[in-house]
């Protein structure tokens, strides 16, 4: 493409999207659920332009969906949401970008298998989509058209949220504390309300994948952990 990628996100079934330095987002790969945002469900091995993406500044993918942010921080999302994964939008397949929560401005978002969580420009965190323990909030909330996103039950603002690409979310607070919530393992075992995963030290960075997480501490150490996945395998 002859351009620098500013942001790239990987979804399930070998689909990916990127925002390009020259403007516009392009996606490629599997597209049965509209994951490419091209207005159809035709898979493509070469990058195709996402409809209406000229001003997108970042993308994040997870499950069968991708979300992008525009210059104002508004979230635009597309893909297979037939089980309500983009609520308060109605359950459907969206092959072009839509706004699930217009008026809410984010500095970053993380996309999981069932929900999207992000940091609003105000510093507050909030989630939308299907609340299969995904919002980090009790009681479980099923969003309807017109509803606002839900804030996780954490008593401090967050600086970063990442998804493990399933149904677990992991975050670093502004004070450097690490948190986890959702289905952060296997077998319908949920972490609710959010649990502090770094109670004895503060962190600078956090990442996650497949129910595992790694953090970089303020002193430069790297620490990785798992949730209940290894316990389940050990008891088989």
LUMDOFI-336085 format. One record per residue (C-alpha): residue in three letters; x negated, y negated, z. Coordinates in steps of 0.1 Angstrom, whole numbers, plus 5000, padded with zeros to 4 digits. Each point is the difference from the previous one (the first is absolute). Example, Ala and Ser with C-alpha at 12.3 -4.5 7.8 and 13.67 -1.06 7.14 Angstrom:
# LUMDOFI-336085
ALA487750455078
SER498649664993
This chain:
# LUMDOFI-336085
UNK500050005000
UNK497049775003
UNK501249875034
UNK499250035036
UNK502650195021
UNK501049805031
UNK502150275016
UNK500850374993
UNK502450245015
UNK500450384996
UNK503350185003
UNK501050374999
UNK499950214968
UNK497049824986
UNK501449654994
UNK498149685007
UNK500549634996
UNK497649704999
UNK500249635000
UNK497549864974
UNK497949695003
UNK501449864967
UNK503650035015
UNK502750264999
UNK500250355016
UNK499650324980
UNK500950365010
UNK499250344986
UNK500650365007
UNK503250195010
UNK503249814996
UNK503050225005
UNK501349785028
UNK499249674983
UNK496749975020
UNK498349814971
UNK502549715001
UNK500249994963
UNK503850014996
UNK500050374991
UNK499050345013
UNK497450094974
UNK496750115015
UNK496849854985
UNK496350095002
UNK499149644991
UNK500949685020
UNK503349844992
UNK501249655010
UNK502449985029
UNK503149814991
UNK499949645014
UNK496650045017
UNK498249704986
UNK499649845034
UNK499450305023
UNK496949975022
UNK499850345016
UNK501550354999
UNK500550285025
UNK501350354991
UNK501250305020
UNK502350294994
UNK501949934967
UNK500049635003
UNK497949694996
UNK500449655015
UNK498349684989
UNK499749655015
UNK500549684980
UNK498149685008
UNK502749905026
UNK499750345018
UNK503350134988
UNK500150384996
UNK501050164967
UNK500450385000
UNK500850274975
UNK500250384996
UNK502250295013
UNK502149885029
UNK502950244997
UNK499950085037
UNK500049635011
UNK496249955001
UNK500549644989
UNK502949915022
UNK501749765003
UNK500150054963
UNK502550264990
UNK498650354995
UNK499050044964
UNK497150044976
UNK498549664992
UNK497849994969
UNK499449635002
UNK499049795031
UNK502749905024
UNK500149795032
UNK501150215030
UNK499749725025
UNK500149664982
UNK498949715021
UNK497650205021
UNK496449914992
UNK497150245006
UNK496249975000
UNK499750384995
UNK502150324998
UNK499550375004
UNK502250254982
UNK500850345015
UNK502150294988
UNK503249855015
UNK499449645009
UNK498049694995
UNK498349815029
UNK498149684998
UNK498649695016
UNK502249694995
UNK498249674994
UNK501349895035
UNK497950285015
UNK503050225009
UNK500150354987
UNK503250164985
UNK501250304981
UNK502750084975
UNK501150314981
UNK501250335015
UNK499550025038
UNK498950365004
UNK498149895031
UNK498249774975
UNK500749665016
UNK498350065034
UNK503249895017
UNK502750155021
UNK502850064994
UNK499750134964
UNK501449734976
UNK501650084967
UNK499949674980
UNK502949894980
UNK500249734972
UNK499349665016
UNK498250145030
UNK496649865010
UNK496950225004
UNK499350155034
UNK497149915023
UNK498050295015
UNK500150025038
UNK496549855006
UNK499649705023
UNK497449834979
UNK499549884965
UNK498250234975
UNK497149914977
UNK500150314978
UNK502450294993
UNK499150314979
UNK502050314991
UNK498750364999
UNK502150034968
UNK502550235018
UNK502149865029
UNK497449875024
UNK498949645004
UNK496949885017
UNK499149645010
UNK497549775015
UNK501349725022
UNK498649655001
UNK498350105033
UNK498350304984
UNK502250275014
UNK501050304978
UNK503550144998
UNK501850284982
UNK503750084994
UNK502350214979
UNK499450364990
UNK496349995007
UNK499550384995
UNK502150294989
UNK503250185008
UNK502349725009
UNK497849885029
UNK500449635004
UNK498049735018
UNK502749775013
UNK499749745014
UNK496649914985
UNK497150145019
UNK496749835007
UNK497350224985
UNK496949805011
UNK500749925037
UNK496449975010
UNK498549784973
UNK500949744974
UNK499750064962
UNK499249804969
UNK501550224974
UNK502450304996
UNK500850244972
UNK502150314997
UNK500950304977
UNK501850335005
UNK500849955037
UNK496449915008
UNK498649665008
UNK496649835004
UNK499049685017
UNK497049785002
UNK499449865034
UNK498949655008
UNK496650145009
UNK499650174966
UNK500850365009
UNK502350214978
UNK502650225017
UNK502550234983
UNK502950195014
UNK503050224992
UNK503550035015
UNK501850335005
UNK499050154966
UNK497150215014
UNK502250125029
UNK502650144976
UNK497450184979
UNK498350135032
UNK503350165012
UNK500950184967
